């Protein structure tokens, strides 16, 4: 009995640790990624996630400041914050574009077509929700 508990615990531990080694499950499933491709996609996503997160946090701070300036009627600050937030939006798009490019480089022709469709769905969902989050 004790052995079963230990083995079950180890199995769960392995299961949860293994999932973090691979690309997000929806993407992996939709594209039909091999384990090797999934691991490489996860590495790419992890690399860009940190960079994107920094820019996204700065964007959130600036966007809050922009909203406050609008509420205060501070037109000079509004103009400056609008420029800053637009630049940060462009930076987020550029990061996402680099990430997508690296992922596409790993894919075969069929997977690339599926990935393009997946990216278009992601972008349409973000536009529909009003999200400025490019992810």
N, CA, C and O atoms as CSV, one atom per row, in Angstrom:
chain,resi,resn,atom,element,x,y,z
A,1,UNK,N,N,0.819,-1.200,0.000
A,1,UNK,CA,C,0.000,0.000,0.000
A,1,UNK,C,C,0.858,1.257,0.000
A,1,UNK,O,O,0.607,2.209,-0.739
A,2,UNK,N,N,1.854,1.233,0.831
A,2,UNK,CA,C,2.764,2.373,0.904
A,2,UNK,C,C,3.465,2.609,-0.432
A,2,UNK,O,O,3.652,3.745,-0.868
A,3,UNK,N,N,3.844,1.512,-1.062
A,3,UNK,CA,C,4.516,1.584,-2.362
A,3,UNK,C,C,3.587,2.210,-3.408
A,3,UNK,O,O,4.028,3.013,-4.231
A,4,UNK,N,N,2.303,1.841,-3.373
A,4,UNK,CA,C,1.339,2.407,-4.320
A,4,UNK,C,C,1.209,3.919,-4.139
A,4,UNK,O,O,1.143,4.667,-5.114
A,5,UNK,N,N,1.174,4.351,-2.899
A,5,UNK,CA,C,1.063,5.785,-2.617
A,5,UNK,C,C,2.288,6.523,-3.131
A,5,UNK,O,O,2.173,7.589,-3.737
A,6,UNK,N,N,3.455,5.955,-2.886
A,6,UNK,CA,C,4.699,6.577,-3.347
A,6,UNK,C,C,4.731,6.634,-4.864
A,6,UNK,O,O,5.063,7.664,-5.450
A,7,UNK,N,N,4.380,5.506,-5.504
A,7,UNK,CA,C,4.387,5.472,-6.971
A,7,UNK,C,C,3.352,6.445,-7.550
A,7,UNK,O,O,3.619,7.115,-8.548
A,8,UNK,N,N,2.191,6.520,-6.932
A,8,UNK,CA,C,1.168,7.465,-7.398
A,8,UNK,C,C,1.656,8.900,-7.261
A,8,UNK,O,O,1.467,9.719,-8.160
A,9,UNK,N,N,2.275,9.191,-6.143
A,9,UNK,CA,C,2.807,10.540,-5.919
A,9,UNK,C,C,3.875,10.883,-6.936
A,9,UNK,O,O,3.890,11.985,-7.484
A,10,UNK,N,N,4.765,9.944,-7.187
A,10,UNK,CA,C,5.822,10.179,-8.171
A,10,UNK,C,C,5.246,10.348,-9.569
A,10,UNK,O,O,5.717,11.180,-10.345
A,11,UNK,N,N,4.233,9.563,-9.886
A,11,UNK,CA,C,3.595,9.681,-11.202
A,11,UNK,C,C,2.979,11.062,-11.386
A,11,UNK,O,O,3.139,11.687,-12.435
A,12,UNK,N,N,2.269,11.539,-10.355
A,12,UNK,CA,C,1.670,12.875,-10.436
A,12,UNK,C,C,2.734,13.956,-10.545
A,12,UNK,O,O,2.592,14.905,-11.316
A,13,UNK,N,N,3.786,13.806,-9.777
A,13,UNK,CA,C,4.880,14.769,-9.831
A,13,UNK,C,C,5.478,14.813,-11.230
A,13,UNK,O,O,5.720,15.891,-11.773
A,14,UNK,N,N,5.714,13.647,-11.810
A,14,UNK,CA,C,6.273,13.575,-13.161
A,14,UNK,C,C,5.315,14.187,-14.167
A,14,UNK,O,O,5.725,14.932,-15.057
A,15,UNK,N,N,4.033,13.868,-14.020
A,15,UNK,CA,C,3.031,14.388,-14.948
A,15,UNK,C,C,3.018,15.912,-14.945
A,15,UNK,O,O,3.035,16.538,-16.005
A,16,UNK,N,N,2.989,16.509,-13.759
A,16,UNK,CA,C,2.950,17.967,-13.679
A,16,UNK,C,C,4.260,18.606,-14.111
A,16,UNK,O,O,4.244,19.683,-14.706
A,17,UNK,N,N,5.373,17.985,-13.833
A,17,UNK,CA,C,6.645,18.573,-14.255
A,17,UNK,C,C,6.847,18.405,-15.750
A,17,UNK,O,O,7.446,19.271,-16.387
A,18,UNK,N,N,6.365,17.320,-16.320
A,18,UNK,CA,C,6.532,17.083,-17.754
A,18,UNK,C,C,5.718,18.067,-18.572
A,18,UNK,O,O,6.154,18.489,-19.644
A,19,UNK,N,N,4.541,18.440,-18.085
A,19,UNK,CA,C,3.720,19.355,-18.873
A,19,UNK,C,C,4.373,20.720,-19.011
A,19,UNK,O,O,4.116,21.426,-19.987
A,20,UNK,N,N,5.199,21.103,-18.070
A,20,UNK,CA,C,5.843,22.406,-18.175
A,20,UNK,C,C,6.991,22.399,-19.182
A,20,UNK,O,O,7.532,23.449,-19.526
A,21,UNK,N,N,7.353,21.213,-19.649
A,21,UNK,CA,C,8.445,21.113,-20.610
A,21,UNK,C,C,7.986,21.328,-22.046
A,21,UNK,O,O,8.812,21.466,-22.948
A,22,UNK,N,N,6.691,21.356,-22.259
A,22,UNK,CA,C,6.183,21.391,-23.620
A,22,UNK,C,C,5.307,22.606,-23.870
A,22,UNK,O,O,4.844,23.277,-22.948
A,23,UNK,N,N,5.099,22.862,-25.158
A,23,UNK,CA,C,4.288,24.005,-25.580
A,23,UNK,C,C,2.880,23.898,-25.015
A,23,UNK,O,O,2.452,22.831,-24.575
A,24,UNK,N,N,2.181,25.000,-25.033
A,24,UNK,CA,C,0.823,24.965,-24.501
A,24,UNK,C,C,0.020,23.905,-25.246
A,24,UNK,O,O,0.138,23.758,-26.463
A,25,UNK,N,N,-0.792,23.176,-24.500
A,25,UNK,CA,C,-1.453,21.971,-25.005
A,25,UNK,C,C,-2.335,22.244,-26.218
A,25,UNK,O,O,-2.364,21.443,-27.153
A,26,UNK,N,N,-3.058,23.372,-26.215
A,26,UNK,CA,C,-3.919,23.672,-27.367
A,26,UNK,C,C,-3.102,23.832,-28.635
A,26,UNK,O,O,-3.452,23.295,-29.685
A,27,UNK,N,N,-2.017,24.571,-28.528
A,27,UNK,CA,C,-1.168,24.792,-29.698
A,27,UNK,C,C,-0.555,23.471,-30.151
A,27,UNK,O,O,-0.539,23.160,-31.342
A,28,UNK,N,N,-0.058,22.710,-29.204
A,28,UNK,CA,C,0.553,21.412,-29.523
A,28,UNK,C,C,-0.448,20.512,-30.235
A,28,UNK,O,O,-0.114,19.866,-31.228
A,29,UNK,N,N,-1.664,20.472,-29.731
A,29,UNK,CA,C,-2.685,19.612,-30.317
A,29,UNK,C,C,-3.114,20.115,-31.695
A,29,UNK,O,O,-3.202,19.333,-32.642
A,30,UNK,N,N,-3.379,21.409,-31.810
A,30,UNK,CA,C,-3.846,21.959,-33.089
A,30,UNK,C,C,-2.829,21.792,-34.205
A,30,UNK,O,O,-3.195,21.539,-35.353
A,31,UNK,N,N,-1.553,21.932,-33.868
A,31,UNK,CA,C,-0.517,21.844,-34.896
A,31,UNK,C,C,0.006,20.433,-35.082
A,31,UNK,O,O,0.685,20.148,-36.069
A,32,UNK,N,N,-0.302,19.548,-34.145
A,32,UNK,CA,C,0.225,18.187,-34.215
A,32,UNK,C,C,1.733,18.168,-34.028
A,32,UNK,O,O,2.450,17.521,-34.791
A,33,UNK,N,N,2.214,18.875,-33.015
A,33,UNK,CA,C,3.656,18.969,-32.774
A,33,UNK,C,C,4.214,17.659,-32.239
A,33,UNK,O,O,3.559,16.959,-31.467
A,34,UNK,N,N,5.417,17.344,-32.655
A,34,UNK,CA,C,6.135,16.219,-32.058
A,34,UNK,C,C,6.609,16.651,-30.675
A,34,UNK,O,O,6.564,17.835,-30.342
A,35,UNK,N,N,7.061,15.699,-29.877
A,35,UNK,CA,C,7.570,16.058,-28.550
A,35,UNK,C,C,8.757,17.001,-28.661
A,35,UNK,O,O,8.887,17.942,-27.878
A,36,UNK,N,N,9.624,16.749,-29.637
A,36,UNK,CA,C,10.793,17.610,-29.825
A,36,UNK,C,C,10.361,19.028,-30.203
A,36,UNK,O,O,10.877,20.004,-29.658
A,37,UNK,N,N,9.423,19.136,-31.131
A,37,UNK,CA,C,8.926,20.456,-31.526
A,37,UNK,C,C,8.265,21.161,-30.345
A,37,UNK,O,O,8.478,22.354,-30.128
A,38,UNK,N,N,7.469,20.423,-29.588
A,38,UNK,CA,C,6.775,21.015,-28.438
A,38,UNK,C,C,7.773,21.547,-27.418
A,38,UNK,O,O,7.578,22.624,-26.856
A,39,UNK,N,N,8.833,20.798,-27.181
A,39,UNK,CA,C,9.854,21.250,-26.226
A,39,UNK,C,C,10.534,22.522,-26.736
A,39,UNK,O,O,10.792,23.446,-25.963
A,40,UNK,N,N,10.823,22.565,-28.035
A,40,UNK,CA,C,11.464,23.750,-28.608
A,40,UNK,C,C,10.524,24.958,-28.589
A,40,UNK,O,O,10.953,26.077,-28.310
A,41,UNK,N,N,9.254,24.731,-28.884
A,41,UNK,CA,C,8.271,25.816,-28.838
A,41,UNK,C,C,8.171,26.353,-27.416
A,41,UNK,O,O,8.102,27.565,-27.210
A,42,UNK,N,N,8.163,25.460,-26.441
A,42,UNK,CA,C,8.102,25.901,-25.045
A,42,UNK,C,C,9.308,26.762,-24.688
A,42,UNK,O,O,9.170,27.765,-23.989
A,43,UNK,N,N,10.485,26.376,-25.163
A,43,UNK,CA,C,11.695,27.162,-24.903
A,43,UNK,C,C,11.560,28.559,-25.504
A,43,UNK,O,O,11.904,29.555,-24.868
A,44,UNK,N,N,11.061,28.618,-26.719
A,44,UNK,CA,C,10.860,29.907,-27.394
A,44,UNK,C,C,9.843,30.748,-26.621
A,44,UNK,O,O,10.073,31.928,-26.355
A,45,UNK,N,N,8.721,30.128,-26.266
A,45,UNK,CA,C,7.691,30.864,-25.538
A,45,UNK,C,C,8.212,31.376,-24.199
A,45,UNK,O,O,7.915,32.503,-23.804
A,46,UNK,N,N,8.977,30.558,-23.513
A,46,UNK,CA,C,9.533,30.971,-22.211
A,46,UNK,C,C,10.468,32.160,-22.373
A,46,UNK,O,O,10.444,33.098,-21.577
A,47,UNK,N,N,11.289,32.108,-23.409
A,47,UNK,CA,C,12.241,33.197,-23.659
A,47,UNK,C,C,11.509,34.522,-23.883
A,47,UNK,O,O,11.873,35.543,-23.300
A,48,UNK,N,N,10.504,34.499,-24.707
A,48,UNK,CA,C,9.791,35.729,-25.031
A,48,UNK,C,C,8.805,36.143,-23.941
A,48,UNK,O,O,8.485,37.325,-23.815
A,49,UNK,N,N,8.323,35.188,-23.157
A,49,UNK,CA,C,7.366,35.503,-22.092
A,49,UNK,C,C,7.946,36.522,-21.118
A,49,UNK,O,O,7.254,37.452,-20.704
A,50,UNK,N,N,9.204,36.353,-20.755
A,50,UNK,CA,C,9.842,37.283,-19.817
A,50,UNK,C,C,9.971,38.679,-20.421
A,50,UNK,O,O,9.652,39.679,-19.779
A,51,UNK,N,N,10.439,38.728,-21.652
A,51,UNK,CA,C,10.607,40.017,-22.335
A,51,UNK,C,C,9.251,40.712,-22.501
A,51,UNK,O,O,9.115,41.908,-22.242
A,52,UNK,N,N,8.264,39.944,-22.934
A,52,UNK,CA,C,6.927,40.481,-23.159
A,52,UNK,C,C,6.322,40.988,-21.854
A,52,UNK,O,O,5.694,42.046,-21.818
A,53,UNK,N,N,6.514,40.230,-20.799
A,53,UNK,CA,C,5.959,40.588,-19.493
A,53,UNK,C,C,6.469,41.942,-19.009
A,53,UNK,O,O,5.708,42.736,-18.457
A,54,UNK,N,N,7.746,42.199,-19.216
A,54,UNK,CA,C,8.320,43.491,-18.806
A,54,UNK,C,C,7.655,44.645,-19.555
A,54,UNK,O,O,7.277,45.653,-18.958
A,55,UNK,N,N,7.520,44.481,-20.865
A,55,UNK,CA,C,6.911,45.538,-21.676
A,55,UNK,C,C,5.436,45.683,-21.311
A,55,UNK,O,O,4.922,46.798,-21.219
A,56,UNK,N,N,4.762,44.562,-21.104
A,56,UNK,CA,C,3.340,44.589,-20.752
A,56,UNK,C,C,3.119,45.313,-19.421
A,56,UNK,O,O,2.171,46.088,-19.290
A,57,UNK,N,N,3.972,45.069,-18.448
A,57,UNK,CA,C,3.853,45.754,-17.159
A,57,UNK,C,C,4.033,47.263,-17.319
A,57,UNK,O,O,3.295,48.056,-16.736
A,58,UNK,N,N,5.020,47.640,-18.114
A,58,UNK,CA,C,5.239,49.070,-18.359
A,58,UNK,C,C,4.031,49.676,-19.076
A,58,UNK,O,O,3.588,50.777,-18.749
A,59,UNK,N,N,3.506,48.941,-20.058
A,59,UNK,CA,C,2.314,49.396,-20.774
A,59,UNK,C,C,1.150,49.609,-19.799
A,59,UNK,O,O,0.459,50.626,-19.864
A,60,UNK,N,N,0.942,48.652,-18.905
A,60,UNK,CA,C,-0.152,48.774,-17.933
A,60,UNK,C,C,0.012,50.011,-17.053
A,60,UNK,O,O,-0.954,50.728,-16.791
A,61,UNK,N,N,1.247,50.256,-16.598
A,61,UNK,CA,C,1.503,51.446,-15.774
A,61,UNK,C,C,1.191,52.723,-16.548
A,61,UNK,O,O,0.505,53.616,-16.051
A,62,UNK,N,N,1.704,52.791,-17.768
A,62,UNK,CA,C,1.502,53.988,-18.593
A,62,UNK,C,C,0.032,54.175,-18.958
A,62,UNK,O,O,-0.462,55.302,-19.010
A,63,UNK,N,N,-0.658,53.077,-19.208
A,63,UNK,CA,C,-2.072,53.156,-19.565
A,63,UNK,C,C,-2.915,53.641,-18.380
A,63,UNK,O,O,-3.870,54.395,-18.564
A,64,UNK,N,N,-2.565,53.212,-17.182
A,64,UNK,CA,C,-3.257,53.723,-15.989
A,64,UNK,C,C,-3.003,55.226,-15.828
A,64,UNK,O,O,-3.916,55.989,-15.509
A,65,UNK,N,N,-1.761,55.636,-16.053
A,65,UNK,CA,C,-1.425,57.066,-15.962
A,65,UNK,C,C,-2.184,57.859,-17.026
A,65,UNK,O,O,-2.629,58.978,-16.772
A,66,UNK,N,N,-2.329,57.278,-18.210
A,66,UNK,CA,C,-3.088,57.919,-19.284
A,66,UNK,C,C,-4.550,58.105,-18.868
A,66,UNK,O,O,-5.120,59.178,-19.059
A,67,UNK,N,N,-5.146,57.069,-18.306
A,67,UNK,CA,C,-6.543,57.186,-17.854
A,67,UNK,C,C,-6.696,58.261,-16.774
A,67,UNK,O,O,-7.653,59.035,-16.787
A,68,UNK,N,N,-5.745,58.297,-15.844
A,68,UNK,CA,C,-5.799,59.331,-14.791
A,68,UNK,C,C,-5.684,60.731,-15.396
A,68,UNK,O,O,-6.402,61.649,-14.999
A,69,UNK,N,N,-4.773,60.884,-16.360
A,69,UNK,CA,C,-4.590,62.196,-16.997
A,69,UNK,C,C,-5.857,62.615,-17.736
A,69,UNK,O,O,-6.224,63.790,-17.721
A,70,UNK,N,N,-6.525,61.661,-18.381
A,70,UNK,CA,C,-7.783,61.988,-19.067
A,70,UNK,C,C,-8.845,62.441,-18.071
A,70,UNK,O,O,-9.568,63.408,-18.312
A,71,UNK,N,N,-8.927,61.728,-16.950
A,71,UNK,CA,C,-9.903,62.102,-15.915
A,71,UNK,C,C,-9.610,63.479,-15.340
A,71,UNK,O,O,-10.525,64.230,-14.999
A,72,UNK,N,N,-8.330,63.801,-15.237
A,72,UNK,CA,C,-7.914,65.102,-14.698
A,72,UNK,C,C,-7.993,66.217,-15.735
A,72,UNK,O,O,-7.867,67.393,-15.392
A,73,UNK,N,N,-8.202,65.855,-17.003
A,73,UNK,CA,C,-8.245,66.860,-18.059
A,73,UNK,C,C,-6.881,67.447,-18.383
A,73,UNK,O,O,-6.786,68.575,-18.866
A,74,UNK,N,N,-5.832,66.691,-18.124
A,74,UNK,CA,C,-4.452,67.142,-18.353
A,74,UNK,C,C,-4.036,66.771,-19.780
A,74,UNK,O,O,-3.452,65.712,-20.008
A,75,UNK,N,N,-4.342,67.646,-20.728
A,75,UNK,CA,C,-4.129,67.355,-22.146
A,75,UNK,C,C,-2.671,67.136,-22.517
A,75,UNK,O,O,-2.374,66.306,-23.376
A,76,UNK,N,N,-1.771,67.854,-21.895
A,76,UNK,CA,C,-0.345,67.689,-22.205
A,76,UNK,C,C,0.123,66.294,-21.798
A,76,UNK,O,O,0.830,65.625,-22.551
A,77,UNK,N,N,-0.272,65.864,-20.612
A,77,UNK,CA,C,0.111,64.526,-20.158
A,77,UNK,C,C,-0.563,63.463,-21.013
A,77,UNK,O,O,0.055,62.451,-21.345
A,78,UNK,N,N,-1.820,63.682,-21.371
A,78,UNK,CA,C,-2.545,62.733,-22.222
A,78,UNK,C,C,-1.786,62.521,-23.526
A,78,UNK,O,O,-1.584,61.381,-23.944
A,79,UNK,N,N,-1.367,63.599,-24.169
A,79,UNK,CA,C,-0.648,63.493,-25.445
A,79,UNK,C,C,0.633,62.681,-25.287
A,79,UNK,O,O,0.932,61.822,-26.117
A,80,UNK,N,N,1.377,62.945,-24.241
A,80,UNK,CA,C,2.619,62.211,-24.011
A,80,UNK,C,C,2.381,60.744,-23.712
A,80,UNK,O,O,3.095,59.879,-24.219
A,81,UNK,N,N,1.378,60.459,-22.887
A,81,UNK,CA,C,1.081,59.069,-22.511
A,81,UNK,C,C,0.519,58.285,-23.692
A,81,UNK,O,O,0.763,57.084,-23.815
A,82,UNK,N,N,-0.234,58.962,-24.564
A,82,UNK,CA,C,-0.745,58.281,-25.755
A,82,UNK,C,C,0.406,57.825,-26.643
A,82,UNK,O,O,0.392,56.708,-27.160
A,83,UNK,N,N,1.404,58.693,-26.821
A,83,UNK,CA,C,2.580,58.320,-27.619
A,83,UNK,C,C,3.308,57.147,-26.973
A,83,UNK,O,O,3.718,56.204,-27.650
A,84,UNK,N,N,3.462,57.224,-25.655
A,84,UNK,CA,C,4.181,56.169,-24.938
A,84,UNK,C,C,3.452,54.835,-25.044
A,84,UNK,O,O,4.076,53.806,-25.300
A,85,UNK,N,N,2.130,54.847,-24.847
A,85,UNK,CA,C,1.393,53.580,-24.900
A,85,UNK,C,C,1.376,53.002,-26.314
A,85,UNK,O,O,1.440,51.785,-26.484
A,86,UNK,N,N,1.291,53.860,-27.324
A,86,UNK,CA,C,1.345,53.359,-28.710
A,86,UNK,C,C,2.694,52.703,-28.997
A,86,UNK,O,O,2.759,51.657,-29.644
A,87,UNK,N,N,3.756,53.317,-28.517
A,87,UNK,CA,C,5.097,52.746,-28.698
A,87,UNK,C,C,5.194,51.391,-27.999
A,87,UNK,O,O,5.750,50.443,-28.552
A,88,UNK,N,N,4.660,51.301,-26.800
A,88,UNK,CA,C,4.709,50.038,-26.062
A,88,UNK,C,C,3.856,48.965,-26.739
A,88,UNK,O,O,4.222,47.790,-26.738
A,89,UNK,N,N,2.723,49.364,-27.316
A,89,UNK,CA,C,1.908,48.417,-28.084
A,89,UNK,C,C,2.707,47.880,-29.268
A,89,UNK,O,O,2.680,46.682,-29.550
A,90,UNK,N,N,3.415,48.768,-29.956
A,90,UNK,CA,C,4.251,48.342,-31.085
A,90,UNK,C,C,5.358,47.402,-30.616
A,90,UNK,O,O,5.680,46.426,-31.294
A,91,UNK,N,N,5.935,47.698,-29.462
A,91,UNK,CA,C,6.978,46.833,-28.909
A,91,UNK,C,C,6.427,45.440,-28.612
A,91,UNK,O,O,7.087,44.438,-28.887
A,92,UNK,N,N,5.215,45.376,-28.049
A,92,UNK,CA,C,4.610,44.072,-27.756
A,92,UNK,C,C,4.336,43.301,-29.045
A,92,UNK,O,O,4.560,42.092,-29.112
A,93,UNK,N,N,3.853,44.001,-30.061
A,93,UNK,CA,C,3.606,43.346,-31.350
A,93,UNK,C,C,4.908,42.820,-31.947
A,93,UNK,O,O,4.939,41.726,-32.510
A,94,UNK,N,N,5.975,43.593,-31.826
A,94,UNK,CA,C,7.270,43.171,-32.369
A,94,UNK,C,C,7.781,41.928,-31.644
A,94,UNK,O,O,8.305,41.010,-32.275
A,95,UNK,N,N,7.633,41.897,-30.340
A,95,UNK,CA,C,8.062,40.723,-29.567
A,95,UNK,C,C,7.260,39.510,-30.006
A,95,UNK,O,O,7.823,38.439,-30.232
A,96,UNK,N,N,5.940,39.672,-30.127
A,96,UNK,CA,C,5.078,38.564,-30.532
A,96,UNK,C,C,5.438,38.104,-31.932
A,96,UNK,O,O,5.427,36.906,-32.215
A,97,UNK,N,N,5.754,39.041,-32.808
A,97,UNK,CA,C,6.123,38.705,-34.179
A,97,UNK,C,C,7.423,37.900,-34.228
A,97,UNK,O,O,7.536,36.937,-34.987
A,98,UNK,N,N,8.401,38.302,-33.414
A,98,UNK,CA,C,9.662,37.547,-33.355
A,98,UNK,C,C,9.415,36.139,-32.827
A,98,UNK,O,O,9.954,35.165,-33.353
A,99,UNK,N,N,8.599,36.041,-31.790
A,99,UNK,CA,C,8.282,34.729,-31.220
A,99,UNK,C,C,7.593,33.849,-32.261
A,99,UNK,O,O,7.968,32.692,-32.449
A,100,UNK,N,N,6.591,34.399,-32.932
A,100,UNK,CA,C,5.873,33.646,-33.954
A,100,UNK,C,C,6.815,33.201,-35.071
A,100,UNK,O,O,6.701,32.082,-35.571
A,101,UNK,N,N,7.741,34.069,-35.460
A,101,UNK,CA,C,8.702,33.724,-36.508
A,101,UNK,C,C,9.598,32.566,-36.109
A,101,UNK,O,O,9.868,31.678,-36.918
A,102,UNK,N,N,10.056,32.571,-34.876
A,102,UNK,CA,C,10.900,31.470,-34.406
A,102,UNK,C,C,10.116,30.167,-34.336
A,102,UNK,O,O,10.645,29.099,-34.644
A,103,UNK,N,N,8.868,30.257,-33.935
A,103,UNK,CA,C,8.037,29.048,-33.878
A,103,UNK,C,C,7.807,28.520,-35.289
A,103,UNK,O,O,7.924,27.319,-35.529
A,104,UNK,N,N,7.477,29.417,-36.229
A,104,UNK,CA,C,7.233,28.990,-37.612
A,104,UNK,C,C,8.443,28.298,-38.221
A,104,UNK,O,O,8.296,27.397,-39.047
A,105,UNK,N,N,9.630,28.714,-37.819
A,105,UNK,CA,C,10.848,28.111,-38.364
A,105,UNK,C,C,10.975,26.633,-37.988
A,105,UNK,O,O,11.709,25.893,-38.642
A,106,UNK,N,N,10.278,26.202,-36.955
A,106,UNK,CA,C,10.335,24.806,-36.509
A,106,UNK,C,C,9.319,23.915,-37.215
A,106,UNK,O,O,9.389,22.690,-37.114
A,107,UNK,N,N,8.382,24.522,-37.925
A,107,UNK,CA,C,7.222,23.793,-38.427
A,107,UNK,C,C,7.372,23.362,-39.879
A,107,UNK,O,O,8.097,23.980,-40.659
A,108,UNK,N,N,6.664,22.276,-40.227
A,108,UNK,CA,C,6.596,21.872,-41.629
A,108,UNK,C,C,5.501,22.702,-42.307
A,108,UNK,O,O,4.817,23.483,-41.646
A,109,UNK,N,N,5.335,22.536,-43.609
A,109,UNK,CA,C,4.404,23.374,-44.377
A,109,UNK,C,C,2.972,23.271,-43.850
A,109,UNK,O,O,2.292,24.286,-43.708
A,110,UNK,N,N,2.519,22.073,-43.564
A,110,UNK,CA,C,1.150,21.879,-43.064
A,110,UNK,C,C,0.968,22.550,-41.699
A,110,UNK,O,O,-0.051,23.192,-41.444
A,111,UNK,N,N,1.951,22.395,-40.842
A,111,UNK,CA,C,1.885,23.004,-39.514
A,111,UNK,C,C,1.931,24.530,-39.601
A,111,UNK,O,O,1.273,25.222,-38.825
A,112,UNK,N,N,2.721,25.053,-40.561
A,112,UNK,CA,C,2.786,26.512,-40.729
A,112,UNK,C,C,1.419,27.081,-41.091
A,112,UNK,O,O,1.018,28.125,-40.575
A,113,UNK,N,N,0.704,26.389,-41.981
A,113,UNK,CA,C,-0.632,26.848,-42.373
A,113,UNK,C,C,-1.571,26.835,-41.165
A,113,UNK,O,O,-2.343,27.772,-40.960
A,114,UNK,N,N,-1.500,25.779,-40.378
A,114,UNK,CA,C,-2.335,25.689,-39.174
A,114,UNK,C,C,-1.943,26.769,-38.164
A,114,UNK,O,O,-2.800,27.338,-37.489
A,115,UNK,N,N,-0.647,27.045,-38.069
A,115,UNK,CA,C,-0.174,28.063,-37.132
A,115,UNK,C,C,-0.669,29.441,-37.554
A,115,UNK,O,O,-1.096,30.232,-36.713
A,116,UNK,N,N,-0.614,29.731,-38.847
A,116,UNK,CA,C,-1.117,31.018,-39.347
A,116,UNK,C,C,-2.596,31.186,-38.995
A,116,UNK,O,O,-3.022,32.261,-38.572
A,117,UNK,N,N,-3.373,30.116,-39.174
A,117,UNK,CA,C,-4.795,30.168,-38.828
A,117,UNK,C,C,-4.968,30.383,-37.325
A,117,UNK,O,O,-5.845,31.136,-36.902
A,118,UNK,N,N,-4.143,29.728,-36.528
A,118,UNK,CA,C,-4.192,29.869,-35.070
A,118,UNK,C,C,-3.870,31.309,-34.662
A,118,UNK,O,O,-4.528,31.871,-33.787
A,119,UNK,N,N,-2.859,31.901,-35.298
A,119,UNK,CA,C,-2.479,33.289,-35.004
A,119,UNK,C,C,-3.624,34.233,-35.377
A,119,UNK,O,O,-3.936,35.157,-34.626
A,120,UNK,N,N,-4.247,34.005,-36.527
A,120,UNK,CA,C,-5.364,34.859,-36.945
A,120,UNK,C,C,-6.531,34.772,-35.965
A,120,UNK,O,O,-7.162,35.782,-35.654
A,121,UNK,N,N,-6.817,33.549,-35.477
A,121,UNK,CA,C,-7.881,33.386,-34.477
A,121,UNK,C,C,-7.528,34.122,-33.190
A,121,UNK,O,O,-8.382,34.762,-32.575
A,122,UNK,N,N,-6.274,34.025,-32.793
A,122,UNK,CA,C,-5.812,34.693,-31.570
A,122,UNK,C,C,-5.987,36.204,-31.706
A,122,UNK,O,O,-6.484,36.865,-30.794
A,123,UNK,N,N,-5.575,36.740,-32.851
A,123,UNK,CA,C,-5.677,38.181,-33.069
A,123,UNK,C,C,-7.134,38.638,-33.149
A,123,UNK,O,O,-7.480,39.699,-32.629
A,124,UNK,N,N,-7.984,37.844,-33.795
A,124,UNK,CA,C,-9.408,38.184,-33.885
A,124,UNK,C,C,-10.045,38.160,-32.500
A,124,UNK,O,O,-10.855,39.027,-32.171
A,125,UNK,N,N,-9.686,37.182,-31.699
A,125,UNK,CA,C,-10.210,37.083,-30.331
A,125,UNK,C,C,-9.781,38.303,-29.514
A,125,UNK,O,O,-10.573,38.867,-28.759
A,126,UNK,N,N,-8.518,38.701,-29.676
A,126,UNK,CA,C,-8.015,39.861,-28.941
A,126,UNK,C,C,-8.715,41.146,-29.379
A,126,UNK,O,O,-9.041,41.994,-28.548
A,127,UNK,N,N,-8.945,41.287,-30.687
A,127,UNK,CA,C,-9.648,42.478,-31.188
A,127,UNK,C,C,-11.088,42.503,-30.681
A,127,UNK,O,O,-11.599,43.548,-30.277
A,128,UNK,N,N,-11.732,41.340,-30.709
A,128,UNK,CA,C,-13.130,41.250,-30.282
A,128,UNK,C,C,-13.281,41.589,-28.807
A,128,UNK,O,O,-14.240,42.247,-28.405
A,129,UNK,N,N,-12.332,41.137,-28.010
A,129,UNK,CA,C,-12.420,41.390,-26.567
A,129,UNK,C,C,-11.948,42.795,-26.210
A,129,UNK,O,O,-12.070,43.232,-25.066
A,130,UNK,N,N,-11.405,43.497,-27.206
A,130,UNK,CA,C,-10.885,44.835,-26.937
A,130,UNK,C,C,-9.546,44.801,-26.248
A,130,UNK,O,O,-9.065,45.817,-25.746
A,131,UNK,N,N,-8.949,43.635,-26.225
A,131,UNK,CA,C,-7.665,43.467,-25.547
A,131,UNK,C,C,-6.560,44.070,-26.374
A,131,UNK,O,O,-6.515,43.918,-27.595
A,132,UNK,N,N,-5.673,44.755,-25.693
A,132,UNK,CA,C,-4.488,45.255,-26.375
A,132,UNK,C,C,-3.343,44.301,-26.151
A,132,UNK,O,O,-2.228,44.510,-26.629
A,133,UNK,N,N,-3.642,43.242,-25.409
A,133,UNK,CA,C,-2.634,42.230,-25.144
A,133,UNK,C,C,-2.496,41.412,-26.414
A,133,UNK,O,O,-3.443,40.747,-26.834
A,134,UNK,N,N,-1.349,41.455,-27.012
A,134,UNK,CA,C,-1.114,40.820,-28.298
A,134,UNK,C,C,-1.050,39.301,-28.157
A,134,UNK,O,O,-1.242,38.585,-29.140
A,135,UNK,N,N,-0.795,38.819,-27.004
A,135,UNK,CA,C,-0.743,37.371,-26.768
A,135,UNK,C,C,-2.099,36.838,-26.922
A,135,UNK,O,O,-2.310,35.634,-26.771
